[in-house]
Amino acid sequence: MIKKIHVNSNRIRSNAKHGTDEPVITLRHGNKVMSYGHSVQILGPSTVVYRPESPLPCGAKVWIETESDVLVS
């Protein structure tokens, strides 16, 4: 199954506004959020995708797709 990784810009803005350090990287399987993190390691091939005409349901227009294992921390 393809995993999608993207940066949550809403969390970046919220962190800046409130002086917090919530994780901003999101790992999804399908439309389900599997985890959030501060860093991601992809253990194999991956592809960076830019689709402004067809964003993810969350609104992301750029993301990484991979079928490889992903470590989120």
N, C-alpha and C positions, 0 to 999 in steps of 0.2 A: 504494500500500500504506500502511496506517495505521502511523504511528510512535507508540510509547508512551514517555513520559518520566516517571520517578518518582525519588524520593529514597530511597536505600538506608540505612535506619535502622541496619542492622548495621554499616555502615562508619562512621556517625556515632559510634556507641558505641565502636567499635574505635579511632577517632581520639582520642576523649576519654581512653580508657584508656591508650593507648600514646604519647600526645603526638605523633601523626602528622597528616599533612594529605592523606590519600588522597582522590581525587575521590569524591563521594557521589551525583552525579546520573547516572542510567543512561538510555541511549537504547536502545530495543529495536525491532526489526522482527520481528513475530510473536513467537516465543519465544526468538529469538536476540539476545543482547546485542551491539550494534554499537559502542558506545563508552561511556566514563565521562568525566565532566568536573566542573569546579567551577562552570561557568555554561553556560547554554543560551540561544540566541536562536532563536525560532521566526519564520520569515519568511512568515507568513500566518495564516489562521484556525486556531484550535485550540479544544479543549473540555476542561474539567476534569471528570473523572469520579470519582465516589465510589460504590463497589460493595462494601460490607462482606460481602454474602452471596455474592459471586463475585469474589474477589481474583485478581490475576495469579498465575501459577505461582510467582513469587518471594515471594508473600505480600502485596504492595502492595495496599492497599484504596483508595488515591487516586492518580491519575495524570493526565497530560495526553495527549490524543490529537490527532494532526494528520496531514494528508497533505502539508503544506507542507514545504519544505526546513528543516532544522534545523542550526544551527551550534553545535558543542559545543567548549568550551575549558576 
